[in-house]
Amino acid sequence: MRSSLRRILAYAHYSIIPMIKQPMQIITLVGYIFLPMIFMAIFLRDTGAIHGLIGVLVNSAVLSGVFTSQDYVYNRIYFRLQDFLVSSPMKSWEYVAGVTLSTYIIMTPSLALSLVVLYYFHVISSVISLLITLIILLVGGIGFSFLGYLIGTLTNNPTTVNGLSNILVLVLGFLAPVYYPMDLIPPNYRAYTLILPSTPIPELLRQIYHISETCFNIWILGILVIIWNILFIGLSIKVAYWREK
Amino acid sequence: MVNYVVETRGLTKVYSNGVEALKGIDIRIREGEIHTLLGRNGAGKTTFIRIIATQLMPTSGEAYVYGYDVVKEADRIRSKVAVVPQESKTYNFTTPWHEVYLAARIWGYGRVEARKKVEEVLKRLELWEHRNKLCIQLSGGLRQRTLLARALVTDAELLILDEPTIGVDPVGRRRIWEFIREIRDLGKTIILTTHYMDEAEEISDRVTIIDSGKIVAEGTIEELLSIVRNGIKIYVYGDDVGEKLGNWSPRNVDGRWIINVSNEEELIEAIRDALSYGYRATIKPPDLEDVFINLVGEMYEE
Protein backbone atom coordinates (compact mmCIF):
# COMPACT_ATOMS: atom_id res chain seq x y z
CA MET A 1 0.00 0.00 0.00
CA ARG A 2 2.85 2.33 0.85
CA SER A 3 4.53 1.80 -2.48
CA SER A 4 1.20 2.34 -4.26
CA LEU A 5 0.76 5.62 -2.43
CA ARG A 6 4.31 6.59 -3.35
CA ARG A 7 3.66 5.94 -7.03
CA ILE A 8 0.35 7.84 -6.98
CA LEU A 9 1.98 10.85 -5.31
CA ALA A 10 4.99 10.67 -7.63
CA TYR A 11 2.80 10.72 -10.71
CA ALA A 12 0.56 13.49 -9.35
CA HIS A 13 3.63 15.57 -8.52
CA TYR A 14 5.11 15.01 -11.97
CA SER A 15 1.83 15.78 -13.68
CA ILE A 16 1.35 19.18 -12.03
CA ILE A 17 4.87 20.40 -12.80
CA PRO A 18 3.85 21.82 -16.22
CA MET A 19 1.12 23.87 -14.49
CA ILE A 20 3.46 25.09 -11.77
CA LYS A 21 5.94 26.14 -14.44
CA GLN A 22 3.18 28.12 -16.15
CA PRO A 23 1.31 29.80 -13.25
CA MET A 24 -0.69 31.94 -15.67
CA GLN A 25 -2.41 28.73 -16.77
CA ILE A 26 -3.75 28.20 -13.25
CA ILE A 27 -4.96 31.82 -13.07
CA THR A 28 -6.67 31.42 -16.46
CA LEU A 29 -8.27 28.17 -15.35
CA VAL A 30 -9.59 29.69 -12.12
CA GLY A 31 -10.87 32.73 -14.05
CA TYR A 32 -12.58 30.48 -16.59
CA ILE A 33 -14.36 28.53 -13.86
CA PHE A 34 -15.39 31.66 -11.93
CA LEU A 35 -16.58 33.62 -14.97
CA PRO A 36 -20.19 32.31 -15.09
CA MET A 37 -20.44 32.91 -11.34
CA ILE A 38 -19.42 36.55 -11.82
CA PHE A 39 -22.19 37.01 -14.41
CA MET A 40 -24.65 35.32 -12.06
CA ALA A 41 -23.62 37.76 -9.32
CA ILE A 42 -24.05 40.75 -11.67
CA PHE A 43 -27.55 39.76 -12.78
CA LEU A 44 -28.92 38.00 -9.71
CA ARG A 45 -26.88 39.64 -6.94
CA ASP A 46 -26.14 37.56 -3.78
CA THR A 47 -28.47 34.71 -4.67
CA GLY A 48 -26.89 34.46 -8.11
CA ALA A 49 -23.40 34.50 -6.61
CA ILE A 50 -24.26 31.65 -4.25
CA HIS A 51 -25.68 29.50 -7.04
CA GLY A 52 -22.70 30.41 -9.19
CA LEU A 53 -20.31 29.34 -6.43
CA ILE A 54 -21.99 25.95 -6.28
CA GLY A 55 -21.33 25.75 -10.02
CA VAL A 56 -17.66 26.57 -9.35
CA LEU A 57 -17.49 23.80 -6.76
CA VAL A 58 -19.02 21.22 -9.09
CA ASN A 59 -16.98 22.28 -12.09
CA SER A 60 -13.72 22.29 -10.12
CA ALA A 61 -14.13 19.04 -8.26
CA VAL A 62 -16.35 16.99 -10.52
CA LEU A 63 -16.34 18.04 -14.15
CA SER A 64 -12.58 18.56 -14.20
CA GLY A 65 -12.49 14.75 -14.26
CA VAL A 66 -13.66 14.90 -17.88
CA PHE A 67 -10.51 16.83 -18.78
CA THR A 68 -8.32 13.99 -17.51
CA SER A 69 -9.27 12.23 -20.75
CA GLN A 70 -6.79 14.56 -22.45
CA ASP A 71 -4.01 13.38 -20.11
CA TYR A 72 -4.70 9.74 -20.93
CA VAL A 73 -4.72 10.27 -24.69
CA TYR A 74 -1.66 12.50 -24.80
CA ASN A 75 0.27 10.20 -22.47
CA ARG A 76 -0.62 7.18 -24.58
CA ILE A 77 -0.39 8.52 -28.12
CA TYR A 78 1.84 11.57 -28.09
CA PHE A 79 4.29 11.25 -25.20
CA ARG A 80 4.23 7.43 -25.11
CA LEU A 81 4.41 7.77 -21.34
CA GLN A 82 1.78 5.09 -20.86
CA ASP A 83 4.03 2.50 -22.53
CA PHE A 84 6.79 3.47 -20.12
CA LEU A 85 4.41 3.18 -17.16
CA VAL A 86 2.87 -0.12 -18.29
CA SER A 87 6.35 -1.67 -18.28
CA SER A 88 6.98 -0.32 -14.79
CA PRO A 89 5.79 -1.50 -11.37
CA MET A 90 2.92 1.02 -11.62
CA LYS A 91 -0.61 -0.45 -11.74
CA SER A 92 -3.39 0.95 -13.89
CA TRP A 93 -5.47 2.06 -10.91
CA GLU A 94 -2.46 3.86 -9.44
CA TYR A 95 -2.09 5.72 -12.71
CA VAL A 96 -5.77 6.73 -12.74
CA ALA A 97 -5.50 7.81 -9.10
CA GLY A 98 -2.36 9.83 -9.89
CA VAL A 99 -3.99 11.60 -12.82
CA THR A 100 -7.12 12.33 -10.75
CA LEU A 101 -5.12 13.57 -7.78
CA SER A 102 -3.11 15.92 -9.96
CA THR A 103 -6.35 17.35 -11.35
CA TYR A 104 -7.67 17.90 -7.83
CA ILE A 105 -4.45 19.65 -6.83
CA ILE A 106 -4.69 21.97 -9.83
CA MET A 107 -8.32 22.70 -8.99
CA THR A 108 -7.59 23.35 -5.30
CA PRO A 109 -7.40 27.18 -5.62
CA SER A 110 -10.88 27.52 -7.16
CA LEU A 111 -12.29 24.85 -4.88
CA ALA A 112 -10.88 26.47 -1.74
CA LEU A 113 -11.90 29.97 -2.79
CA SER A 114 -15.50 28.98 -3.47
CA LEU A 115 -15.72 27.07 -0.16
CA VAL A 116 -14.41 30.10 1.73
CA VAL A 117 -16.89 32.45 0.05
CA LEU A 118 -19.78 30.04 0.65
CA TYR A 119 -18.75 29.94 4.30
CA TYR A 120 -18.66 33.75 4.33
CA PHE A 121 -22.23 33.83 2.96
CA HIS A 122 -23.21 31.32 5.70
CA VAL A 123 -24.31 28.79 3.06
CA ILE A 124 -21.85 26.30 4.52
CA SER A 125 -22.52 26.97 8.15
CA SER A 126 -21.02 24.04 10.01
CA VAL A 127 -18.29 21.44 9.88
CA ILE A 128 -20.90 18.78 9.11
CA SER A 129 -22.18 20.83 6.19
CA LEU A 130 -18.60 21.18 4.94
CA LEU A 131 -17.96 17.46 5.31
CA ILE A 132 -21.15 16.54 3.44
CA THR A 133 -20.17 18.96 0.66
CA LEU A 134 -16.72 17.40 0.36
CA ILE A 135 -18.12 13.85 0.37
CA ILE A 136 -20.61 14.66 -2.40
CA LEU A 137 -17.90 16.33 -4.47
CA LEU A 138 -15.53 13.43 -3.90
CA VAL A 139 -18.08 10.80 -4.89
CA GLY A 140 -19.10 12.81 -7.96
CA GLY A 141 -15.46 13.47 -8.76
CA ILE A 142 -14.56 9.78 -8.72
CA GLY A 143 -17.34 9.01 -11.20
CA PHE A 144 -16.33 11.75 -13.59
CA SER A 145 -12.66 10.82 -13.33
CA PHE A 146 -13.60 7.36 -14.54
CA LEU A 147 -15.61 9.00 -17.32
CA GLY A 148 -12.41 10.83 -18.26
CA TYR A 149 -10.49 7.55 -18.22
CA LEU A 150 -13.18 5.92 -20.36
CA ILE A 151 -13.08 8.70 -22.96
CA GLY A 152 -9.29 8.69 -22.86
CA THR A 153 -9.21 4.96 -23.53
CA LEU A 154 -11.73 5.01 -26.35
CA THR A 155 -10.17 7.99 -28.14
CA ASN A 156 -6.99 7.57 -30.12
CA ASN A 157 -6.70 11.05 -31.50
CA PRO A 158 -5.44 14.00 -29.41
CA THR A 159 -7.45 16.44 -31.54
CA THR A 160 -10.66 14.50 -31.02
CA VAL A 161 -10.20 14.26 -27.27
CA ASN A 162 -9.64 18.01 -26.96
CA GLY A 163 -12.87 18.77 -28.79
CA LEU A 164 -14.85 16.04 -27.08
CA SER A 165 -13.89 16.95 -23.53
CA ASN A 166 -14.50 20.66 -24.14
CA ILE A 167 -17.94 20.04 -25.66
CA LEU A 168 -18.86 17.67 -22.83
CA VAL A 169 -17.89 20.20 -20.18
CA LEU A 170 -19.74 22.92 -22.07
CA VAL A 171 -22.91 20.85 -22.07
CA LEU A 172 -22.57 19.22 -18.66
CA GLY A 173 -21.01 22.13 -16.81
CA PHE A 174 -22.26 25.33 -18.40
CA LEU A 175 -25.53 24.63 -20.23
CA ALA A 176 -26.91 22.22 -17.64
CA PRO A 177 -28.22 23.70 -14.35
CA VAL A 178 -24.89 23.66 -12.57
CA TYR A 179 -24.13 27.37 -12.21
CA TYR A 180 -27.79 28.35 -12.11
CA PRO A 181 -30.59 26.79 -10.05
CA MET A 182 -33.01 24.33 -11.55
CA ASP A 183 -35.83 26.65 -10.46
CA LEU A 184 -35.02 28.80 -13.50
CA ILE A 185 -36.06 25.95 -15.78
CA PRO A 186 -39.81 25.60 -16.49
CA PRO A 187 -41.26 23.02 -14.03
CA ASN A 188 -42.26 20.56 -16.76
CA TYR A 189 -38.70 20.28 -18.03
CA ARG A 190 -36.81 20.08 -14.72
CA ALA A 191 -36.97 16.31 -14.37
CA TYR A 192 -35.49 15.88 -17.87
CA THR A 193 -32.34 17.75 -16.89
CA LEU A 194 -31.66 15.02 -14.34
CA ILE A 195 -30.84 12.75 -17.27
CA LEU A 196 -27.54 14.61 -17.49
CA PRO A 197 -24.98 13.10 -15.11
CA SER A 198 -23.79 16.50 -13.90
CA THR A 199 -27.20 17.83 -12.78
CA PRO A 200 -28.00 15.78 -9.66
CA ILE A 201 -24.79 16.89 -7.89
CA PRO A 202 -25.41 20.69 -7.73
CA GLU A 203 -29.09 20.08 -7.08
CA LEU A 204 -28.19 17.82 -4.18
CA LEU A 205 -25.92 20.52 -2.75
CA ARG A 206 -28.64 23.16 -3.16
CA GLN A 207 -31.14 20.91 -1.37
CA ILE A 208 -28.67 20.40 1.48
CA TYR A 209 -28.04 24.15 1.74
CA HIS A 210 -31.83 24.76 1.62
CA ILE A 211 -31.59 27.12 -1.34
CA SER A 212 -33.50 25.04 -3.89
CA GLU A 213 -37.15 25.53 -4.62
CA THR A 214 -37.57 22.28 -6.53
CA CYS A 215 -39.25 19.36 -4.85
CA PHE A 216 -36.85 16.58 -5.81
CA ASN A 217 -36.24 14.08 -3.04
CA ILE A 218 -32.75 14.36 -1.63
CA TRP A 219 -32.34 10.56 -1.53
CA ILE A 220 -33.36 10.19 -5.17
CA LEU A 221 -30.74 12.75 -6.12
CA GLY A 222 -28.16 10.87 -4.07
CA ILE A 223 -29.10 7.59 -5.72
CA LEU A 224 -28.80 9.20 -9.16
CA VAL A 225 -25.26 10.35 -8.34
CA ILE A 226 -24.37 6.81 -7.26
CA ILE A 227 -25.98 5.24 -10.35
CA TRP A 228 -23.93 7.48 -12.65
CA ASN A 229 -20.82 6.58 -10.67
CA ILE A 230 -21.47 2.86 -10.95
CA LEU A 231 -22.08 3.25 -14.67
CA PHE A 232 -18.88 5.20 -15.32
CA ILE A 233 -16.74 2.97 -13.13
CA GLY A 234 -18.29 -0.22 -14.52
CA LEU A 235 -17.84 0.84 -18.13
CA SER A 236 -14.26 1.91 -17.48
CA ILE A 237 -13.37 -1.41 -15.90
CA LYS A 238 -15.00 -3.28 -18.77
CA VAL A 239 -13.66 -1.25 -21.67
CA ALA A 240 -10.40 0.33 -20.55
CA TYR A 241 -7.13 -1.54 -20.93
CA TRP A 242 -3.69 -1.03 -19.52
CA ARG A 243 -1.83 -3.60 -21.53
CA GLU A 244 -2.78 -3.55 -25.19
CA LYS A 245 -4.64 -6.59 -26.51
CA MET B 1 26.82 -21.43 -18.95
CA VAL B 2 24.96 -18.86 -21.00
CA ASN B 3 22.08 -17.12 -19.28
CA TYR B 4 19.27 -16.04 -21.54
CA VAL B 5 17.35 -12.95 -20.54
CA VAL B 6 14.73 -13.29 -23.25
CA GLU B 7 13.55 -16.47 -24.88
CA THR B 8 10.69 -16.76 -27.33
CA ARG B 9 9.30 -19.73 -29.20
CA GLY B 10 6.94 -19.43 -32.15
CA LEU B 11 5.87 -15.93 -31.09
CA THR B 12 3.17 -14.47 -33.30
CA LYS B 13 1.13 -11.31 -33.27
CA VAL B 14 -1.87 -10.61 -35.45
CA TYR B 15 -3.49 -7.21 -34.88
CA SER B 16 -7.26 -6.76 -34.89
CA ASN B 17 -7.06 -5.22 -38.37
CA GLY B 18 -5.58 -8.49 -39.67
CA VAL B 19 -1.98 -7.33 -39.96
CA GLU B 20 0.37 -10.19 -39.15
CA ALA B 21 3.23 -8.39 -37.45
CA LEU B 22 5.13 -11.41 -36.13
CA LYS B 23 5.15 -14.79 -37.82
CA GLY B 24 6.70 -17.20 -35.37
CA ILE B 25 9.73 -15.57 -33.79
CA ASP B 26 12.27 -17.81 -32.02
CA ILE B 27 14.92 -15.78 -30.30
CA ARG B 28 17.31 -16.05 -27.37
CA ILE B 29 18.97 -12.95 -25.97
CA ARG B 30 21.97 -13.35 -23.69
CA GLU B 31 22.57 -11.58 -20.43
CA GLY B 32 24.93 -8.59 -20.43
CA GLU B 33 24.95 -7.94 -24.16
CA ILE B 34 23.70 -5.24 -26.48
CA HIS B 35 21.32 -7.07 -28.73
CA THR B 36 20.03 -5.14 -31.71
CA LEU B 37 16.91 -5.89 -33.69
CA LEU B 38 17.53 -4.57 -37.14
CA GLY B 39 14.86 -4.19 -39.75
CA ARG B 40 12.93 -1.89 -41.99
CA ASN B 41 10.05 0.19 -40.70
CA GLY B 42 7.14 -2.15 -40.18
CA ALA B 43 9.33 -5.26 -39.96
CA GLY B 44 7.92 -6.20 -36.56
CA LYS B 45 10.71 -4.94 -34.27
CA THR B 46 8.52 -2.70 -32.15
CA THR B 47 5.77 -5.30 -31.90
CA PHE B 48 8.33 -7.79 -30.63
CA ILE B 49 9.78 -5.55 -27.98
CA ARG B 50 6.35 -4.30 -26.89
CA ILE B 51 5.44 -7.93 -26.22
CA ILE B 52 8.53 -8.67 -24.17
CA ALA B 53 8.14 -5.34 -22.35
CA THR B 54 4.65 -6.56 -21.35
CA GLN B 55 2.88 -3.70 -23.13
CA LEU B 56 1.22 -5.87 -25.75
CA MET B 57 -0.32 -9.34 -25.62
CA PRO B 58 1.01 -11.88 -28.11
CA THR B 59 -1.45 -13.83 -30.28
CA SER B 60 0.31 -17.18 -29.85
CA GLY B 61 3.66 -18.71 -28.97
CA GLU B 62 5.72 -18.35 -25.83
CA ALA B 63 7.86 -15.52 -24.51
CA TYR B 64 9.88 -15.49 -21.33
CA VAL B 65 11.84 -12.64 -19.77
CA TYR B 66 14.18 -13.74 -16.98
CA GLY B 67 12.25 -17.00 -17.08
CA TYR B 68 8.89 -15.33 -16.42
CA ASP B 69 6.02 -15.76 -18.84
CA VAL B 70 5.10 -12.40 -20.42
CA VAL B 71 1.41 -13.30 -20.37
CA LYS B 72 1.01 -14.81 -16.92
CA GLU B 73 3.81 -13.20 -14.92
CA ALA B 74 3.97 -9.68 -16.32
CA ASP B 75 4.20 -8.08 -12.86
CA ARG B 76 7.41 -9.96 -12.08
CA ILE B 77 8.95 -8.81 -15.35
CA ARG B 78 7.98 -5.18 -14.87
CA SER B 79 10.31 -4.65 -11.92
CA LYS B 80 13.26 -5.92 -13.96
CA VAL B 81 12.67 -4.01 -17.17
CA ALA B 82 12.77 -0.34 -18.18
CA VAL B 83 11.76 0.95 -21.55
CA VAL B 84 12.38 3.92 -23.79
CA PRO B 85 9.39 3.59 -26.10
CA GLN B 86 9.62 4.52 -29.75
CA GLU B 87 9.07 8.23 -30.38
CA SER B 88 8.49 8.85 -26.69
CA LYS B 89 8.79 12.43 -25.56
CA THR B 90 9.29 14.31 -22.36
CA TYR B 91 6.66 16.83 -21.32
CA ASN B 92 7.58 20.28 -22.62
CA PHE B 93 7.26 22.03 -19.29
CA THR B 94 9.03 19.59 -17.02
CA THR B 95 12.76 19.44 -16.43
CA PRO B 96 15.19 16.53 -16.85
CA TRP B 97 15.27 16.36 -13.07
CA HIS B 98 11.50 15.83 -12.79
CA GLU B 99 11.42 13.31 -15.63
CA VAL B 100 14.08 11.16 -14.03
CA TYR B 101 12.84 11.66 -10.46
CA LEU B 102 9.39 10.33 -11.48
CA ALA B 103 10.94 7.07 -12.66
CA ALA B 104 13.04 6.72 -9.51
CA ARG B 105 9.96 7.12 -7.31
CA ILE B 106 7.85 4.75 -9.39
CA TRP B 107 10.54 2.09 -9.06
CA GLY B 108 10.26 2.43 -5.31
CA TYR B 109 13.09 4.67 -4.16
CA GLY B 110 12.46 6.84 -1.10
CA ARG B 111 12.86 10.61 -1.47
CA VAL B 112 16.48 10.84 -0.31
CA GLU B 113 17.62 7.78 -2.21
CA ALA B 114 15.73 8.89 -5.34
CA ARG B 115 17.48 12.27 -5.28
CA LYS B 116 20.86 10.55 -4.99
CA LYS B 117 20.07 8.20 -7.86
CA VAL B 118 18.79 11.02 -10.06
CA GLU B 119 21.93 13.07 -9.43
CA GLU B 120 24.15 10.09 -10.19
CA VAL B 121 22.38 9.26 -13.45
CA LEU B 122 22.11 12.85 -14.65
CA LYS B 123 25.82 13.29 -14.06
CA ARG B 124 26.62 10.02 -15.82
CA LEU B 125 24.65 11.10 -18.89
CA GLU B 126 26.06 14.65 -18.76
CA LEU B 127 22.67 16.18 -18.06
CA TRP B 128 23.45 17.60 -14.66
CA GLU B 129 24.02 21.15 -15.89
CA HIS B 130 20.70 20.99 -17.77
CA ARG B 131 18.72 19.49 -14.89
CA ASN B 132 16.62 22.58 -14.19
CA LYS B 133 16.01 23.65 -17.77
CA LEU B 134 12.58 23.09 -19.25
CA CYS B 135 12.63 20.13 -21.63
CA ILE B 136 11.24 22.34 -24.38
CA GLN B 137 14.52 24.30 -24.22
CA LEU B 138 16.67 21.20 -24.74
CA SER B 139 18.04 19.89 -28.03
CA GLY B 140 16.67 16.65 -29.47
CA GLY B 141 19.80 14.82 -28.30
CA LEU B 142 19.47 16.07 -24.73
CA ARG B 143 15.78 15.19 -24.64
CA GLN B 144 16.57 11.70 -25.87
CA ARG B 145 19.30 11.42 -23.27
CA THR B 146 16.76 12.46 -20.63
CA LEU B 147 14.54 9.56 -21.68
CA LEU B 148 17.54 7.26 -21.48
CA ALA B 149 18.27 8.60 -17.99
CA ARG B 150 14.67 7.95 -17.02
CA ALA B 151 15.12 4.30 -17.92
CA LEU B 152 18.60 4.05 -16.40
CA VAL B 153 17.67 5.46 -12.99
CA THR B 154 15.36 2.51 -12.40
CA ASP B 155 18.36 0.18 -12.03
CA ALA B 156 16.41 -2.30 -14.16
CA GLU B 157 18.48 -5.25 -15.30
CA LEU B 158 17.12 -5.12 -18.83
CA LEU B 159 16.83 -1.89 -20.81
CA ILE B 160 14.69 -1.91 -23.91
CA LEU B 161 15.38 0.99 -26.24
CA ASP B 162 13.12 1.37 -29.24
CA GLU B 163 14.86 3.48 -31.90
CA PRO B 164 16.81 5.44 -29.26
CA THR B 165 18.59 7.77 -31.68
CA ILE B 166 15.80 8.60 -34.08
CA GLY B 167 15.80 12.30 -34.89
CA VAL B 168 19.12 12.89 -33.13
CA ASP B 169 21.99 14.60 -34.97
CA PRO B 170 25.16 12.57 -35.82
CA VAL B 171 27.18 13.93 -32.89
CA GLY B 172 24.30 13.32 -30.48
CA ARG B 173 23.89 9.79 -31.82
CA ARG B 174 27.54 8.99 -31.12
CA ARG B 175 27.21 10.26 -27.53
CA ILE B 176 24.16 8.08 -27.04
CA TRP B 177 26.06 5.08 -28.42
CA GLU B 178 28.82 5.73 -25.91
CA PHE B 179 26.30 5.87 -23.09
CA ILE B 180 24.64 2.66 -24.23
CA ARG B 181 28.03 0.92 -24.20
CA GLU B 182 28.73 2.32 -20.74
CA ILE B 183 25.40 1.01 -19.51
CA ARG B 184 26.24 -2.42 -20.91
CA ASP B 185 29.57 -2.26 -19.11
CA LEU B 186 27.65 -1.77 -15.87
CA GLY B 187 26.32 -5.30 -16.40
CA LYS B 188 22.94 -4.44 -17.88
CA THR B 189 21.40 -6.19 -20.83
CA ILE B 190 20.24 -3.89 -23.60
CA ILE B 191 17.83 -4.67 -26.38
CA LEU B 192 17.52 -1.97 -28.95
CA THR B 193 15.80 -1.62 -32.25
CA THR B 194 17.06 0.42 -35.14
CA HIS B 195 16.85 0.69 -38.86
CA TYR B 196 20.23 2.44 -39.00
CA MET B 197 22.85 -0.05 -40.23
CA ASP B 198 25.78 1.97 -38.90
CA GLU B 199 24.20 2.11 -35.46
CA ALA B 200 23.66 -1.63 -35.35
CA GLU B 201 27.22 -2.27 -36.53
CA GLU B 202 28.75 0.23 -34.15
CA ILE B 203 27.26 -0.81 -30.84
CA SER B 204 25.82 -4.31 -31.06
CA ASP B 205 27.25 -7.44 -29.53
CA ARG B 206 24.69 -9.45 -31.45
CA VAL B 207 22.21 -8.53 -34.14
CA THR B 208 18.94 -10.10 -35.18
CA ILE B 209 17.68 -9.08 -38.60
CA ILE B 210 13.91 -9.10 -38.83
CA ASP B 211 11.90 -8.69 -41.98
CA SER B 212 8.15 -9.01 -42.51
CA GLY B 213 7.67 -10.50 -39.05
CA LYS B 214 10.31 -13.21 -39.46
CA ILE B 215 13.90 -13.58 -38.32
CA VAL B 216 16.16 -13.50 -41.33
CA ALA B 217 19.52 -13.85 -39.58
CA GLU B 218 21.04 -13.70 -36.12
CA GLY B 219 24.60 -13.52 -34.85
CA THR B 220 27.54 -11.34 -33.97
CA ILE B 221 28.61 -8.67 -36.44
CA GLU B 222 31.50 -10.91 -37.52
CA GLU B 223 29.21 -13.87 -38.08
CA LEU B 224 26.82 -11.77 -40.12
CA LEU B 225 29.59 -10.19 -42.16
CA SER B 226 30.86 -13.64 -43.07
CA ILE B 227 27.70 -14.02 -45.15
CA VAL B 228 29.09 -11.47 -47.61
CA ARG B 229 32.79 -11.97 -46.85
CA ASN B 230 33.74 -11.71 -50.53
CA GLY B 231 31.31 -8.98 -51.42
CA ILE B 232 33.70 -6.08 -51.96
CA LYS B 233 32.08 -2.94 -53.31
CA ILE B 234 33.63 -0.34 -55.56
CA TYR B 235 31.99 3.04 -55.79
CA VAL B 236 32.57 4.75 -59.13
CA TYR B 237 31.78 8.41 -59.76
CA GLY B 238 31.44 9.89 -63.25
CA ASP B 239 29.31 10.10 -66.40
CA ASP B 240 28.33 7.15 -68.61
CA VAL B 241 29.69 4.62 -66.12
CA GLY B 242 26.85 2.25 -66.87
CA GLU B 243 27.77 2.25 -70.53
CA LYS B 244 31.55 2.23 -70.39
CA LEU B 245 31.93 -0.23 -67.52
CA GLY B 246 28.92 -2.26 -68.58
CA ASN B 247 30.85 -5.54 -68.43
CA TRP B 248 31.06 -5.10 -64.62
CA SER B 249 27.25 -4.71 -64.34
CA PRO B 250 27.38 -1.52 -62.26
CA ARG B 251 24.23 -0.41 -60.39
CA ASN B 252 23.29 3.22 -59.99
CA VAL B 253 22.32 3.96 -56.41
CA ASP B 254 21.72 7.55 -55.33
CA GLY B 255 23.81 8.98 -58.17
CA ARG B 256 26.84 6.78 -57.60
CA TRP B 257 27.69 3.54 -59.36
CA ILE B 258 28.37 0.38 -57.42
CA ILE B 259 30.35 -2.55 -58.76
CA ASN B 260 30.42 -5.77 -56.77
CA VAL B 261 33.50 -7.94 -57.02
CA SER B 262 34.30 -11.14 -55.19
CA ASN B 263 38.10 -11.37 -55.14
CA GLU B 264 41.30 -9.33 -55.29
CA GLU B 265 41.96 -10.02 -58.97
CA GLU B 266 38.54 -8.71 -59.97
CA LEU B 267 39.00 -5.75 -57.66
CA ILE B 268 42.28 -4.70 -59.27
CA GLU B 269 40.95 -5.22 -62.77
CA ALA B 270 37.73 -3.26 -62.16
CA ILE B 271 39.61 -0.36 -60.61
CA ARG B 272 42.07 -0.32 -63.47
CA ASP B 273 39.15 -0.17 -65.91
CA ALA B 274 37.47 2.66 -63.99
CA LEU B 275 40.66 4.72 -63.74
CA SER B 276 41.36 4.21 -67.45
CA TYR B 277 38.20 6.19 -68.21
CA GLY B 278 39.25 8.91 -65.76
CA TYR B 279 36.62 7.99 -63.17
CA ARG B 280 37.10 8.38 -59.45
CA ALA B 281 36.75 5.09 -57.58
CA THR B 282 36.68 4.11 -53.91
CA ILE B 283 36.64 0.71 -52.27
CA LYS B 284 34.37 -0.24 -49.40
CA PRO B 285 34.68 -3.45 -47.41
CA PRO B 286 31.45 -5.34 -46.81
CA ASP B 287 29.34 -4.00 -43.98
CA LEU B 288 26.05 -4.76 -42.31
CA GLU B 289 24.18 -2.90 -45.02
CA ASP B 290 25.51 -5.42 -47.54
CA VAL B 291 24.44 -8.27 -45.31
CA PHE B 292 21.03 -6.72 -44.91
CA ILE B 293 20.55 -6.17 -48.62
CA ASN B 294 21.85 -9.62 -49.35
CA LEU B 295 19.34 -11.17 -46.97
CA VAL B 296 16.35 -8.91 -47.28
CA GLY B 297 16.69 -7.95 -50.92
CA GLU B 298 17.41 -4.93 -52.95
CA MET B 299 14.19 -3.17 -52.01
CA TYR B 300 15.74 -1.46 -49.01
CA GLU B 301 18.53 0.10 -51.03
CA GLU B 302 16.16 1.23 -53.73
Interface residues (C-beta under 8 A of the other chain):
Chain A: S3 R6 R7 L9 A10 Y11 H13 Y14 I17 P18 K21 Q22 Y78 F79 R80 L81 D83 F84 L85 V86 S87 S88 P89 M90 R243 E244 K245
Chain B: S16 R50 A53 T54 Q55 L56 M57 A74 D75 R78 S79 V81 A82 V83 V84 P85 Q86 E87 S88 K89 T90 Y91 N92 F93 T94 T95 H98 E99 Y101 L102 A103 R105 I106 W107 G108 L134 R150 A151 T154 I160
